Amino acid sequence: MNKYFSEDSMLGGFMAKIADFLLLSLLYLFCSLPLVTAGASAAALYTVTLRMARHEERRTVAGFFDAFRENLRQATLIHLILTALLFLLGFYGVAVSMLPGNLRLPFGILTGIFLAAWLMEAMFVYPVQARFCGGIRNTMKNAWLMAAANFPVFLLTVLISGLPVWNFLLSPSLFFHFMIVWILLGPGFLAWVNSLLFHRCFKKCVPEEG
């Protein structure tokens, strides 16, 4: 019986992955609770899932907390910058909605472009922070450049990260049936799937990466 549940077996490997996703999801949600630390929590989550994508040694809990401490200051500042920019975009969008009809369309399109640029930054910045060394300015610049250079990957990660939202919009009743699964496994699982994509993008910058 033990051979079926060993990590070398297919079932054992699957169960180990599920346990990792569960632990990562709980750690991510717990460390994001103060809200201001959500950036450090995301960077720590991607540090572990990117290692999983590279098939490196797994130290799920210890690895998460090590990465959380290492990224706390810089990822928190990045999170605050992104939050401030999002609020500015929100105020800008409200102002655009009050413009006369002939001006609303062009400025509305401009709002959409700004929002897309913000989303490109937000999707790539924490994986870049987790994988590469650099200051805030270089990290944010490189994240946006990588998102622009890998635009199909950016779109795919948006779709993957938004799966709970799509589930809710398409079938609210089904969403509430699976809500506990989204909460307990969603953050870890979705970050891991995204990390498989980010890993391919990052290999272009680090060719010797395995």
Backbone as ProteinMPNN parsed JSONL, in Angstrom:
{"seq_chain_A": "MNKYFSEDSMLGGFMAKIADFLLLSLLYLFCSLPLVTAGASAAALYTVTLRMARHEERRTVAGFFDAFRENLRQATLIHLILTALLFLLGFYGVAVSMLPGNLRLPFGILTGIFLAAWLMEAMFVYPVQARFCGGIRNTMKNAWLMAAANFPVFLLTVLISGLPVWNFLLSPSLFFHFMIVWILLGPGFLAWVNSLLFHRCFKKCVPEEG", "coords_chain_A": {"N_chain_A": [[0.826, -1.214, 0.0], [1.98, 1.216, 0.762], [3.612, 1.859, -1.368], [1.966, 3.034, -3.228], [1.46, 5.526, -2.228], [3.847, 6.78, -1.968], [6.156, 9.475, -2.701], [7.342, 9.052, -5.1], [5.557, 7.686, -6.633], [2.772, 8.001, -8.948], [0.283, 8.667, -7.78], [1.131, 9.407, -5.219], [2.777, 11.592, -5.829], [0.847, 13.308, -6.917], [-0.818, 13.75, -4.678], [1.028, 15.002, -3.021], [1.444, 17.376, -4.438], [-1.132, 18.52, -4.238], [-1.192, 18.923, -1.472], [0.845, 20.815, -1.271], [-0.317, 22.959, -2.719], [-2.477, 23.527, -1.073], [-1.206, 24.302, 1.356], [0.283, 26.519, 0.418], [-1.782, 28.212, -0.475], [-3.158, 28.777, 1.931], [-1.08, 29.989, 3.41], [-0.544, 32.19, 1.762], [-3.028, 33.594, 1.814], [-3.267, 34.092, 4.588], [-0.96, 35.657, 5.126], [-1.55, 37.815, 3.578], [-3.548, 39.109, 4.85], [-3.212, 41.567, 6.386], [-3.41, 43.286, 4.271], [-1.662, 45.398, 3.417], [0.605, 43.901, 3.24], [0.21, 42.284, 1.098], [1.618, 42.307, -1.311], [4.2, 41.342, -0.656], [3.435, 38.817, 0.143], [2.469, 37.764, -2.266], [4.844, 37.772, -3.772], [6.333, 35.938, -2.29], [4.756, 33.653, -2.639], [5.053, 33.236, -5.418], [7.791, 32.816, -5.493], [8.065, 30.245, -4.42], [6.385, 28.707, -6.135], [7.592, 29.123, -8.612], [10.001, 27.825, -8.178], [8.977, 25.252, -7.956], [8.089, 24.961, -10.586], [10.516, 24.832, -11.839], [11.352, 22.432, -11.001], [12.821, 22.272, -8.663], [14.169, 21.644, -5.354], [11.632, 21.166, -2.949], [10.57, 23.281, -0.418], [8.175, 24.032, 1.104], [6.711, 25.497, 3.254], [8.841, 26.643, 4.833], [10.283, 27.777, 2.724], [8.431, 29.623, 1.741], [8.136, 31.451, 3.92], [10.778, 32.333, 4.203], [11.125, 33.671, 1.744], [9.109, 35.553, 2.024], [10.068, 37.191, 4.095], [12.424, 38.126, 2.879], [11.423, 39.61, 0.733], [9.78, 41.477, 1.854], [10.06, 44.336, 2.343], [10.61, 45.557, -0.253], [8.647, 44.408, -2.008], [6.352, 45.207, -0.691], [6.443, 47.995, -0.962], [6.23, 48.146, -3.751], [3.665, 47.086, -4.019], [2.18, 49.104, -2.746], [2.66, 51.245, -4.475], [1.438, 50.287, -6.843], [-1.188, 50.077, -5.91], [-1.78, 52.764, -5.354], [-1.614, 53.824, -7.953], [-3.747, 52.458, -9.125], [-5.921, 53.535, -7.736], [-5.717, 56.179, -8.66], [-6.278, 55.738, -11.344], [-8.905, 54.929, -11.043], [-10.16, 57.305, -10.11], [-9.657, 58.866, -12.346], [-11.169, 57.472, -14.245], [-13.763, 57.932, -13.227], [-13.891, 60.702, -13.58], [-13.763, 60.814, -16.366], [-16.177, 59.615, -17.01], [-17.935, 61.638, -16.513], [-17.607, 63.451, -18.499], [-18.624, 65.271, -21.49], [-20.522, 63.593, -24.095], [-19.157, 63.485, -26.614], [-16.5, 63.6, -25.909], [-16.165, 61.551, -24.166], [-15.752, 58.998, -25.296], [-13.078, 58.932, -26.635], [-11.433, 59.534, -24.405], [-12.242, 57.519, -22.745], [-11.259, 55.272, -24.077], [-8.561, 55.806, -23.733], [-8.415, 55.504, -20.979], [-8.858, 52.751, -20.802], [-6.511, 51.833, -22.038], [-4.553, 52.705, -20.214], [-5.357, 51.185, -18.021], [-4.913, 48.588, -18.969], [-2.126, 48.683, -19.228], [-1.458, 48.964, -16.543], [-2.377, 46.519, -15.564], [-0.727, 44.734, -16.912], [1.7, 45.306, -15.677], [1.043, 44.597, -13.01], [0.557, 41.838, -13.207], [3.031, 40.713, -13.876], [4.969, 41.739, -12.161], [5.36, 40.662, -9.541], [6.16, 37.924, -9.934], [8.581, 38.557, -11.312], [9.901, 39.994, -9.313], [10.192, 37.904, -7.527], [11.925, 36.215, -8.874], [14.211, 37.579, -9.872], [16.991, 39.697, -8.991], [17.035, 43.113, -8.0], [16.424, 46.69, -7.891], [13.483, 48.635, -6.967], [12.688, 50.306, -9.111], [13.968, 49.14, -11.399], [12.88, 46.555, -11.266], [10.115, 47.008, -11.66], [10.178, 48.218, -14.178], [11.353, 46.178, -15.763], [9.444, 44.174, -15.417], [7.206, 45.212, -16.773], [8.241, 45.422, -19.361], [8.765, 42.734, -19.912], [6.164, 41.729, -19.86], [5.076, 43.086, -22.049], [6.698, 42.066, -24.087], [5.967, 39.449, -24.035], [3.221, 39.191, -24.694], [1.018, 37.405, -25.411], [1.35, 35.476, -23.379], [0.89, 37.066, -21.148], [-1.886, 37.638, -21.537], [-2.886, 35.051, -21.268], [-2.201, 34.425, -18.616], [-3.786, 36.259, -17.3], [-6.332, 35.262, -17.925], [-6.139, 32.767, -16.639], [-5.666, 33.482, -13.939], [-8.031, 34.758, -13.476], [-9.948, 32.758, -13.321], [-11.669, 32.016, -11.068], [-13.324, 34.287, -11.085], [-14.441, 34.177, -13.667], [-15.85, 31.813, -13.346], [-17.725, 32.607, -11.416], [-19.142, 34.592, -12.837], [-20.213, 33.154, -14.992], [-21.641, 31.066, -13.8], [-23.052, 31.553, -10.988], [-24.182, 29.9, -8.971], [-22.758, 27.483, -9.238], [-20.248, 28.447, -8.649], [-20.457, 29.068, -5.886], [-20.778, 26.526, -4.906], [-18.241, 25.52, -5.295], [-16.666, 27.251, -3.934], [-15.149, 26.935, -1.567], [-13.134, 25.315, -2.5], [-11.85, 27.001, -4.325], [-10.882, 28.865, -2.498], [-9.213, 27.383, -0.737], [-7.441, 25.982, -2.403], [-7.112, 27.427, -4.727], [-5.356, 29.913, -4.887], [-2.676, 28.848, -4.62], [-2.636, 26.805, -6.613], [-3.313, 28.202, -9.022], [-1.242, 30.074, -9.141], [0.897, 28.349, -9.498], [0.316, 27.21, -12.03], [0.463, 29.551, -13.579], [3.162, 30.038, -13.101], [4.463, 28.068, -14.543], [4.207, 29.121, -17.074], [5.48, 31.625, -16.754], [8.033, 30.729, -16.196], [8.953, 29.815, -18.666], [9.106, 32.235, -20.023], [11.066, 33.541, -18.507], [13.268, 31.978, -18.958], [14.278, 32.904, -21.325], [15.634, 35.112, -20.543], [17.432, 34.067, -18.806], [19.28, 31.924, -19.999], [20.724, 29.693, -19.163], [19.179, 28.505, -17.264], [17.595, 25.599, -15.929]], "CA_chain_A": [[0.0, 0.0, 0.0], [2.824, 2.405, 0.879], [4.216, 2.222, -2.651], [1.025, 3.872, -3.974], [1.423, 6.862, -1.659], [5.184, 7.365, -1.918], [6.248, 10.641, -3.589], [7.804, 8.604, -6.409], [4.416, 7.161, -7.382], [1.921, 9.022, -9.549], [-0.696, 9.094, -6.787], [1.843, 10.109, -4.157], [3.177, 12.898, -6.358], [-0.359, 14.129, -7.04], [-1.233, 14.146, -3.332], [2.017, 15.965, -2.526], [1.147, 18.638, -5.11], [-2.346, 19.066, -3.623], [-0.803, 19.411, -0.147], [1.593, 22.054, -1.498], [-1.253, 24.01, -3.098], [-3.252, 23.864, 0.118], [-0.341, 25.062, 2.255], [0.6, 27.807, -0.198], [-2.985, 29.044, -0.48], [-3.404, 29.235, 3.297], [-0.017, 30.929, 3.765], [-0.746, 33.414, 0.978], [-4.184, 34.313, 2.344], [-2.965, 34.537, 5.951], [0.034, 36.736, 5.09], [-2.134, 38.953, 2.861], [-4.636, 39.675, 5.651], [-3.07, 42.997, 6.683], [-3.575, 43.968, 2.975], [-0.437, 46.101, 3.029], [1.64, 42.893, 2.979], [-0.236, 41.408, 0.007], [2.67, 42.232, -2.31], [5.226, 40.421, -0.156], [2.826, 37.492, 0.131], [2.442, 37.315, -3.669], [6.225, 37.483, -4.165], [6.707, 34.679, -1.628], [4.018, 32.582, -3.315], [5.678, 32.968, -6.709], [9.125, 32.261, -5.263], [7.921, 28.797, -4.234], [5.806, 28.053, -7.317], [8.593, 29.143, -9.673], [10.914, 26.713, -7.879], [8.265, 24.037, -8.336], [8.086, 24.897, -12.047], [11.87, 24.455, -12.263], [11.596, 21.118, -10.399], [13.828, 22.374, -7.622], [13.778, 21.055, -4.071], [10.475, 21.839, -2.352], [10.523, 23.618, 1.002], [6.984, 24.864, 0.925], [6.452, 26.441, 4.342], [10.072, 27.384, 5.126], [10.597, 28.57, 1.538], [7.5, 30.749, 1.673], [8.446, 32.45, 4.943], [12.072, 32.934, 3.859], [10.888, 34.611, 0.652], [8.283, 36.647, 2.549], [10.967, 38.104, 4.821], [13.359, 38.745, 1.943], [10.723, 40.524, -0.183], [8.801, 42.27, 2.591], [10.183, 45.776, 2.142], [10.484, 45.986, -1.646], [7.349, 44.01, -2.571], [5.319, 46.031, -0.063], [6.484, 49.303, -1.626], [5.658, 47.955, -5.095], [2.22, 46.932, -3.827], [1.615, 50.425, -2.428], [2.709, 52.03, -5.71], [0.386, 49.782, -7.734], [-2.491, 50.432, -5.329], [-1.973, 54.198, -5.577], [-1.892, 54.007, -9.38], [-5.094, 51.963, -9.399], [-6.847, 54.551, -7.232], [-5.673, 57.301, -9.596], [-7.029, 55.312, -12.529], [-10.324, 54.951, -10.678], [-10.602, 58.707, -10.12], [-9.625, 59.29, -13.744], [-12.33, 56.864, -14.891], [-14.957, 58.653, -12.779], [-13.874, 62.004, -14.244], [-14.083, 60.586, -17.779], [-17.61, 59.304, -17.117], [-18.703, 62.882, -16.388], [-17.339, 64.288, -19.663], [-19.655, 65.239, -22.543], [-20.505, 62.379, -24.899], [-18.169, 63.497, -27.701], [-15.17, 63.429, -25.321], [-16.122, 60.368, -23.304], [-15.221, 57.834, -26.001], [-11.614, 58.908, -26.756], [-10.812, 59.462, -23.081], [-12.551, 56.19, -22.227], [-10.276, 54.381, -24.688], [-7.3, 56.09, -23.051], [-8.521, 54.856, -19.664], [-8.662, 51.315, -21.024], [-5.084, 51.602, -22.33], [-3.854, 52.853, -18.934], [-5.709, 50.039, -17.176], [-4.204, 47.421, -19.52], [-0.713, 48.841, -18.861], [-1.368, 48.678, -15.106], [-2.574, 45.081, -15.379], [0.499, 44.081, -17.376], [2.667, 45.466, -14.585], [0.604, 43.856, -11.819], [0.643, 40.398, -13.43], [4.411, 40.244, -14.015], [5.95, 42.33, -11.243], [5.681, 39.797, -8.389], [7.052, 36.854, -10.407], [9.906, 39.125, -11.586], [10.47, 40.263, -7.996], [10.536, 36.614, -6.923], [12.958, 35.486, -9.628], [15.411, 38.353, -10.185], [17.422, 40.724, -8.045], [17.01, 44.456, -8.574], [15.67, 47.679, -7.137], [12.073, 48.802, -7.315], [12.547, 50.883, -10.454], [14.329, 48.138, -12.408], [11.923, 45.45, -11.202], [8.86, 47.427, -12.292], [10.435, 48.421, -15.607], [11.562, 44.878, -16.4], [8.17, 43.44, -15.401], [6.351, 45.716, -17.842], [8.861, 45.058, -20.639], [8.543, 41.299, -20.122], [4.745, 41.551, -20.192], [4.881, 43.564, -23.426], [7.393, 41.154, -24.996], [5.277, 38.147, -23.969], [1.816, 39.604, -24.547], [0.098, 36.251, -25.338], [1.471, 34.88, -22.041], [0.164, 37.977, -20.258], [-3.321, 37.398, -21.699], [-3.199, 33.728, -20.737], [-2.148, 34.478, -17.151], [-4.987, 36.988, -16.857], [-7.439, 34.308, -18.006], [-5.958, 31.745, -15.608], [-5.857, 34.101, -12.623], [-9.426, 35.166, -13.35], [-10.859, 31.613, -13.383], [-12.777, 32.126, -10.094], [-14.239, 35.349, -11.527], [-15.222, 33.653, -14.796], [-16.754, 30.827, -12.768], [-18.827, 33.34, -10.771], [-19.946, 35.283, -13.85], [-20.915, 32.181, -15.834], [-22.568, 30.253, -13.011], [-22.889, 31.885, -9.567], [-24.513, 28.768, -8.106], [-21.628, 26.557, -9.296], [-19.142, 29.094, -7.944], [-20.629, 28.924, -4.442], [-20.537, 25.119, -4.595], [-16.803, 25.256, -5.318], [-15.971, 28.394, -3.343], [-14.16, 26.481, -0.599], [-12.003, 24.805, -3.281], [-11.136, 28.176, -4.818], [-10.196, 29.516, -1.379], [-8.175, 26.533, -0.143], [-6.477, 25.497, -3.386], [-7.009, 28.343, -5.857], [-4.145, 30.752, -4.986], [-1.483, 28.041, -4.869], [-2.734, 26.114, -7.9], [-3.277, 29.152, -10.134], [0.117, 30.633, -9.193], [1.757, 27.311, -10.066], [0.045, 27.146, -13.472], [1.085, 30.755, -14.139], [4.617, 29.929, -12.989], [4.922, 27.263, -15.678], [4.301, 30.059, -18.2], [6.518, 32.608, -16.452], [9.317, 30.029, -16.28], [9.349, 29.812, -20.086], [9.499, 33.615, -20.354], [12.295, 33.89, -17.803], [14.373, 31.217, -19.559], [14.848, 33.74, -22.383], [16.553, 36.05, -19.902], [18.441, 33.26, -18.11], [19.319, 30.735, -20.852], [21.309, 28.512, -18.516], [18.226, 27.956, -16.316], [17.165, 24.266, -16.354]], "C_chain_A": [[0.859, 1.262, 0.0], [3.381, 2.854, -0.461], [3.291, 3.131, -3.465], [1.032, 5.31, -3.487], [2.811, 7.469, -1.489], [5.259, 8.5, -2.938], [6.72, 10.256, -4.978], [6.674, 8.041, -7.265], [3.577, 8.305, -7.925], [0.92, 9.569, -8.536], [-0.031, 9.883, -5.67], [2.284, 11.49, -4.596], [1.998, 13.843, -6.478], [-0.807, 14.637, -5.669], [-0.268, 15.166, -2.724], [1.787, 17.342, -3.14], [-0.081, 19.303, -4.48], [-2.025, 19.64, -2.242], [-0.029, 20.727, -0.269], [0.649, 23.211, -1.829], [-2.072, 24.475, -1.899], [-2.43, 24.722, 1.074], [-0.046, 26.453, 1.697], [-0.587, 28.747, -0.193], [-3.261, 29.62, 0.908], [-2.35, 30.251, 3.733], [-0.203, 32.262, 3.049], [-1.896, 34.247, 1.543], [-3.909, 34.881, 3.731], [-2.017, 35.737, 5.937], [-0.453, 37.958, 4.315], [-3.187, 39.681, 3.7], [-4.431, 41.131, 6.028], [-3.247, 43.884, 5.453], [-2.3, 44.658, 2.527], [0.678, 45.115, 2.706], [1.268, 41.957, 1.83], [0.828, 41.258, -1.068], [3.77, 41.264, -1.907], [4.709, 38.99, -0.171], [2.792, 36.919, -1.286], [3.844, 36.961, -4.148], [6.695, 36.172, -3.55], [6.022, 33.487, -2.289], [4.691, 32.22, -4.634], [7.108, 32.451, -6.564], [9.045, 30.739, -5.174], [7.399, 28.127, -5.5], [6.76, 28.088, -8.504], [9.648, 28.058, -9.443], [10.27, 25.38, -8.231], [8.269, 23.863, -9.849], [9.445, 24.489, -12.592], [12.277, 23.099, -11.699], [12.746, 21.16, -9.394], [13.291, 21.793, -6.326], [12.644, 21.864, -3.446], [10.685, 22.043, -0.856], [9.36, 24.577, 1.137], [6.832, 25.91, 2.013], [7.68, 27.295, 4.625], [10.446, 28.293, 3.955], [9.712, 29.787, 1.421], [7.893, 31.831, 2.676], [9.808, 33.104, 4.708], [11.885, 34.007, 2.786], [10.055, 35.802, 1.121], [9.159, 37.666, 3.266], [11.89, 38.848, 3.86], [12.696, 39.816, 1.076], [9.834, 41.538, 0.528], [8.878, 43.755, 2.255], [9.887, 46.171, 0.695], [9.125, 45.626, -2.236], [6.211, 44.813, -1.958], [5.278, 47.412, -0.699], [5.91, 49.219, -3.038], [4.146, 47.84, -5.013], [1.554, 48.283, -3.554], [1.604, 51.324, -3.667], [1.597, 51.597, -6.663], [-1.005, 50.143, -7.225], [-2.788, 51.904, -5.556], [-2.307, 54.489, -7.032], [-3.298, 53.548, -9.737], [-6.151, 52.943, -8.909], [-6.879, 55.761, -8.166], [-6.435, 56.975, -10.873], [-8.523, 55.314, -12.262], [-10.886, 56.359, -10.697], [-10.651, 59.246, -11.55], [-10.836, 58.75, -14.498], [-13.625, 57.554, -14.506], [-15.039, 60.007, -13.47], [-14.26, 61.866, -15.715], [-15.57, 60.322, -17.958], [-18.481, 60.554, -17.032], [-18.456, 63.845, -17.547], [-18.519, 64.268, -20.632], [-19.458, 64.031, -23.449], [-19.429, 62.338, -25.961], [-16.731, 63.334, -27.19], [-15.032, 62.125, -24.549], [-15.464, 59.172, -23.997], [-13.693, 57.853, -26.101], [-10.916, 58.818, -25.395], [-11.109, 58.123, -22.404], [-11.583, 55.147, -22.783], [-8.919, 54.556, -24.015], [-7.278, 55.457, -21.651], [-8.277, 53.36, -19.781], [-7.206, 50.975, -21.294], [-4.268, 51.692, -21.041], [-4.111, 51.648, -18.025], [-5.001, 48.772, -17.652], [-2.723, 47.477, -19.154], [-0.512, 48.529, -17.385], [-1.471, 47.168, -14.856], [-1.353, 44.283, -15.839], [1.577, 44.144, -16.297], [2.316, 44.573, -13.406], [0.759, 42.349, -11.99], [2.081, 39.89, -13.415], [5.331, 40.693, -12.881], [6.316, 41.409, -10.086], [6.475, 38.554, -8.803], [8.469, 37.358, -10.711], [10.621, 39.433, -10.277], [10.951, 38.965, -7.34], [11.742, 35.967, -7.585], [14.276, 36.241, -9.783], [15.729, 39.368, -9.095], [17.382, 42.087, -8.748], [16.213, 45.39, -7.695], [14.246, 47.801, -7.641], [11.912, 49.297, -8.749], [12.841, 49.847, -11.535], [13.344, 46.974, -12.435], [10.633, 45.807, -11.924], [9.043, 47.645, -13.785], [10.565, 47.079, -16.327], [10.278, 44.054, -16.454], [7.288, 43.893, -16.56], [6.919, 45.337, -19.215], [8.66, 43.579, -20.944], [7.09, 41.024, -20.499], [4.473, 41.966, -21.631], [5.514, 42.606, -24.429], [6.734, 39.781, -25.057], [3.772, 38.371, -23.806], [0.845, 38.432, -24.547], [0.147, 35.557, -23.975], [0.745, 35.74, -21.018], [-1.34, 37.725, -20.33], [-3.728, 36.065, -21.078], [-3.176, 33.728, -19.212], [-3.324, 35.263, -16.572], [-6.193, 36.053, -16.848], [-7.353, 33.265, -16.89], [-6.239, 32.318, -14.227], [-7.318, 34.486, -12.391], [-10.418, 34.018, -13.372], [-11.972, 31.669, -12.33], [-13.801, 33.177, -10.499], [-15.092, 34.86, -12.681], [-16.244, 32.63, -14.308], [-17.971, 31.509, -12.153], [-19.743, 33.99, -11.811], [-20.775, 34.313, -14.682], [-21.952, 31.378, -15.063], [-22.365, 30.538, -11.517], [-23.173, 30.706, -8.638], [-23.374, 27.753, -8.072], [-20.428, 27.129, -8.546], [-19.26, 28.875, -6.441], [-20.471, 27.468, -3.994], [-19.047, 24.831, -4.464], [-15.991, 26.349, -4.627], [-14.881, 27.959, -2.373], [-12.918, 25.932, -1.315], [-11.171, 25.963, -3.82], [-10.324, 28.826, -3.709], [-9.001, 28.69, -0.911], [-7.099, 26.09, -1.125], [-6.179, 26.512, -4.486], [-5.724, 29.143, -5.928], [-2.886, 29.951, -5.314], [-1.49, 27.393, -6.233], [-2.598, 27.075, -9.07], [-1.901, 29.783, -10.267], [1.08, 29.625, -9.802], [1.558, 27.199, -11.573], [0.659, 28.361, -14.165], [2.607, 30.637, -14.146], [5.201, 29.062, -14.095], [5.093, 28.14, -16.915], [5.405, 31.08, -17.974], [7.913, 31.984, -16.596], [9.836, 30.024, -17.717], [9.789, 31.191, -20.529], [10.858, 33.944, -19.751], [13.505, 33.149, -18.375], [15.032, 32.007, -20.687], [15.854, 34.732, -21.816], [17.688, 35.323, -19.201], [18.569, 31.943, -18.863], [19.853, 29.494, -20.163], [20.372, 27.874, -17.523], [17.72, 26.624, -16.834], [15.718, 24.129, -16.587]], "O_chain_A": [[0.532, 2.249, -0.659], [3.602, 4.043, -0.691], [3.761, 3.91, -4.294], [0.659, 6.219, -4.228], [2.945, 8.556, -0.927], [4.521, 8.5, -3.923], [6.537, 11.013, -5.932], [6.813, 7.929, -8.483], [3.653, 9.433, -7.438], [0.727, 10.781, -8.438], [-0.557, 10.903, -5.223], [2.181, 12.452, -3.834], [2.115, 15.032, -6.183], [-1.135, 15.813, -5.515], [-0.684, 16.077, -2.007], [1.916, 18.358, -2.457], [-0.074, 20.507, -4.221], [-2.519, 20.707, -1.879], [-0.222, 21.643, 0.531], [0.792, 24.309, -1.291], [-2.326, 25.668, -1.732], [-2.905, 25.754, 1.549], [-0.118, 27.446, 2.421], [-0.436, 29.941, 0.063], [-3.562, 30.806, 1.046], [-2.682, 31.26, 4.355], [-0.042, 33.326, 3.646], [-1.761, 35.457, 1.73], [-4.275, 36.02, 4.02], [-2.239, 36.717, 6.648], [0.163, 39.022, 4.387], [-3.664, 40.747, 3.31], [-5.398, 41.892, 5.998], [-3.236, 45.109, 5.573], [-1.895, 44.517, 1.373], [1.606, 45.455, 1.972], [1.938, 40.947, 1.613], [0.938, 40.195, -1.68], [4.221, 40.458, -2.72], [5.457, 38.057, -0.464], [3.054, 35.733, -1.487], [4.025, 35.967, -4.85], [7.374, 35.383, -4.207], [6.636, 32.436, -2.477], [4.88, 31.042, -4.938], [7.586, 31.718, -7.43], [9.852, 30.031, -5.775], [7.915, 27.084, -5.9], [6.743, 27.173, -9.328], [10.132, 27.446, -10.395], [10.936, 24.481, -8.744], [8.432, 22.749, -10.346], [9.54, 23.883, -13.659], [13.411, 22.66, -11.89], [13.534, 20.22, -9.286], [12.104, 21.488, -6.215], [12.689, 23.093, -3.417], [10.947, 21.091, -0.12], [9.546, 25.787, 1.268], [6.826, 27.105, 1.716], [7.59, 28.523, 4.659], [10.87, 29.431, 4.154], [10.175, 30.864, 1.047], [7.975, 33.005, 2.315], [9.98, 34.292, 4.981], [12.416, 35.112, 2.902], [10.268, 36.928, 0.671], [9.006, 38.871, 3.065], [12.112, 40.05, 4.006], [13.328, 40.812, 0.724], [9.202, 42.37, -0.123], [7.864, 44.366, 1.917], [9.025, 47.012, 0.439], [8.509, 46.458, -2.901], [5.211, 45.077, -2.626], [4.198, 47.946, -0.951], [5.188, 50.116, -3.471], [3.426, 48.418, -5.828], [0.477, 48.563, -4.083], [0.654, 52.075, -3.883], [0.895, 52.437, -7.225], [-1.895, 50.474, -8.009], [-3.911, 52.265, -5.91], [-3.182, 55.306, -7.319], [-3.967, 54.175, -10.558], [-7.159, 53.161, -9.58], [-7.949, 56.308, -8.433], [-7.145, 57.82, -11.419], [-9.318, 55.655, -13.138], [-11.968, 56.59, -11.238], [-11.565, 59.984, -11.917], [-11.455, 59.462, -15.288], [-14.499, 57.747, -15.352], [-16.115, 60.424, -13.9], [-14.995, 62.696, -16.25], [-16.163, 60.756, -18.945], [-19.643, 60.528, -17.439], [-19.029, 64.935, -17.579], [-19.329, 63.341, -20.597], [-18.35, 63.507, -23.558], [-18.838, 61.285, -26.201], [-15.841, 62.971, -27.96], [-13.922, 61.649, -24.308], [-14.712, 58.424, -23.373], [-13.055, 56.883, -25.692], [-9.922, 58.105, -25.252], [-10.321, 57.649, -21.586], [-11.14, 54.252, -22.063], [-8.213, 53.581, -23.759], [-6.252, 54.944, -21.206], [-7.575, 52.771, -18.96], [-6.714, 49.945, -20.834], [-3.395, 50.859, -20.798], [-3.206, 51.157, -17.351], [-4.542, 47.972, -16.837], [-2.126, 46.457, -18.81], [0.481, 47.906, -17.008], [-0.737, 46.615, -14.036], [-0.993, 43.278, -15.226], [2.274, 43.162, -16.04], [3.175, 43.876, -12.865], [1.06, 41.649, -11.023], [2.333, 38.762, -12.991], [6.376, 40.081, -12.664], [7.479, 41.375, -9.683], [7.391, 38.161, -8.081], [9.447, 36.675, -10.408], [11.814, 39.163, -10.143], [11.991, 38.94, -6.681], [12.499, 35.249, -6.932], [15.341, 35.625, -9.824], [14.844, 39.831, -8.375], [17.662, 42.188, -9.942], [15.424, 44.953, -6.858], [13.855, 47.155, -8.613], [11.099, 48.771, -9.508], [12.064, 49.689, -12.476], [13.012, 46.465, -13.505], [10.113, 45.012, -12.707], [8.165, 47.299, -14.576], [9.958, 46.872, -17.378], [10.046, 43.322, -17.416], [6.69, 43.067, -17.251], [6.17, 44.975, -20.122], [8.416, 43.205, -22.091], [6.817, 40.185, -21.356], [3.736, 41.292, -22.351], [4.949, 42.355, -25.494], [6.923, 39.038, -26.02], [3.139, 37.819, -22.907], [-0.091, 38.442, -23.747], [-0.879, 35.102, -23.469], [0.067, 35.223, -20.13], [-1.999, 37.611, -19.296], [-4.778, 35.959, -20.444], [-4.028, 33.106, -18.579], [-3.799, 34.959, -15.477], [-6.977, 36.042, -15.898], [-8.361, 32.921, -16.273], [-6.963, 31.715, -13.434], [-7.783, 34.535, -11.252], [-11.624, 34.26, -13.434], [-13.125, 31.395, -12.664], [-15.001, 32.995, -10.29], [-16.303, 35.081, -12.705], [-17.371, 32.587, -14.801], [-19.103, 31.061, -12.336], [-20.966, 33.945, -11.683], [-21.914, 34.616, -15.038], [-23.012, 31.046, -15.595], [-21.594, 29.844, -10.855], [-22.487, 30.53, -7.631], [-23.051, 27.218, -7.011], [-19.685, 26.397, -7.892], [-18.275, 28.534, -5.787], [-20.083, 27.199, -2.858], [-18.631, 24.015, -3.642], [-14.764, 26.367, -4.725], [-13.801, 28.549, -2.355], [-11.799, 26.058, -0.818], [-9.942, 25.921, -3.781], [-9.207, 29.286, -3.943], [-7.91, 29.223, -0.71], [-5.961, 25.846, -0.724], [-5.117, 26.464, -5.107], [-5.036, 29.071, -6.946], [-2.116, 30.34, -6.193], [-0.483, 27.415, -6.941], [-1.852, 26.803, -10.011], [-1.432, 30.008, -11.383], [1.985, 30.006, -10.545], [2.533, 27.104, -12.318], [1.297, 28.228, -15.209], [3.264, 31.084, -15.087], [6.324, 29.302, -14.537], [6.01, 27.931, -17.709], [6.18, 31.374, -18.884], [8.85, 32.635, -17.06], [11.031, 30.211, -17.949], [10.727, 31.325, -21.315], [11.702, 34.554, -20.406], [14.633, 33.635, -18.287], [16.212, 31.806, -20.976], [16.794, 35.145, -22.495], [18.772, 35.878, -19.018], [18.023, 30.934, -18.418], [19.489, 28.374, -20.521], [20.689, 26.818, -16.975], [17.438, 26.492, -18.025], [15.251, 23.049, -16.948]]}, "name": "protein", "num_of_chains": 1, "seq": "MNKYFSEDSMLGGFMAKIADFLLLSLLYLFCSLPLVTAGASAAALYTVTLRMARHEERRTVAGFFDAFRENLRQATLIHLILTALLFLLGFYGVAVSMLPGNLRLPFGILTGIFLAAWLMEAMFVYPVQARFCGGIRNTMKNAWLMAAANFPVFLLTVLISGLPVWNFLLSPSLFFHFMIVWILLGPGFLAWVNSLLFHRCFKKCVPEEG"}
